[in-house]
Amino acid sequence: MASLNTQSPPTLLLSFGAVADVQYANSENGADFKKTVVRRYRNALTLLTAALDEWTTQEETLGYPVQMIVQLGDLLDGRCQEQNHDRDECLERLLAQFNRLPTTVPRFDIIGNHELYNFTRAELQDPNGPLRTASITDEILTSEILTSTAKTLSHKEGQRQASTFYSAVVVPGFRVVVIDAYEISTLNGTEECSTTQALDYLSNKNPNDIAKQGVDWTAGLEGSNKRFVPYNGAVSPVQLEWLSQTLQHALRQKERCLVLSHVSLQQGCCSESCVLWNYEEVMNIIHHPTGGTSGETPVVACLYGHAHQGGYVQDERGIHHVTLQSPLEAVGDEMSHATVDVYENQMHIRGKGRVPSRVLDFPMLAAAL
């Protein structure tokens, strides 16, 4: 006689929707830089609408609701501002879809390169601005933990400034950590000096004319050096210190962390040209937030956009790096989004269409190299 299975099903902690690189524009179909992939600008809005159809009815269909939305950047294409001059109208159409969800459902809008084509840094820094790209409630930035230099840079005239890198506990024991991958960039960095610093930095890494449009910026670059192009960026020492302190705080609180960035922080999960300039510094902190070469890390997974074909890799610490495929390049009614169910020791990605489904086992908190 077969024994009965008395094991309890895993407890669901969180369910959230995720989408990357919608890149909607009210334009006819176009192509990527190399003219090898069709970009369907208007269809991207249709596919986002379909994603919201699913997320707004999930409680009815599955018995539990979507509790947050992760929008991984490049929501609008740069042509909305630069060519069509209808940015606000396009944004209104997109936000109308997200606004179908209850106002109690948080949405994390990540800064991508197309956000910087469409909006000023002041707009993105505004917690009441057009997108939810900044926060004033990060507990590390509002604490006394950061060094005096970092604290000075995160304040202005004695007032707390909204930050485009921040973290938030979305359910007990699970923290979302948002990276600003363009803090130092040629695309309107956080300060004018950051943009100048980025131009000087790239000029030493890339032999091409990085100030000229219509140029193959990757020409002559090999392997991981292909990342040194203007549509990527870097994080500053201040953001690195904040990340270290945030992950150490999460360890003390026994929290799991999900890291969100438009640009990949790890080689191997997307094309080599879509990786953060100083990704090694960031990954060193993610792997070893307390310093050294061993010890715990609270990070279980990182989600990215930017590279439209998507990808996946699991690194040496067991952390999962997932790049979501873009709806912009989907054909017809082919979907391109995911719903992610988080359990105590696993994350289930229920992909639709171009986005594959995955079951990701979390690394142990005490795992060490």
Secondary structure, DSSP 8 states (H G I E B T S, - for coil): -----------EEEEEEEE----B-SS--EE-TTS-SEE-HHHHHHHHHHHHHHHHTHHHHHSS---EEEE-S--B-THHHHTS--HHHHHHHHHHHHTTS-TTS-EEE---HHHHHHS-HHHHH-TTSSS---BS--TTTTSS-S-HHHHHHTEETTEE--BSSEEEEEETTEEEEE--TTSBSTTT-SSHHHHHHHHHHHHTT--S-TTSTTS-TTTT--GGGGG-STT--B--HHHHHHHHHHHHHHHHTT-EEEEE-SSBSSTTSS-TTSB-TTHHHHHHHHH-TTSSS-S---EEEEEE-SSTT-EEEE-TTS-EEEE---GGG--TT--EEEEEEEESSEEEEEEEETS--EEEE---TT---
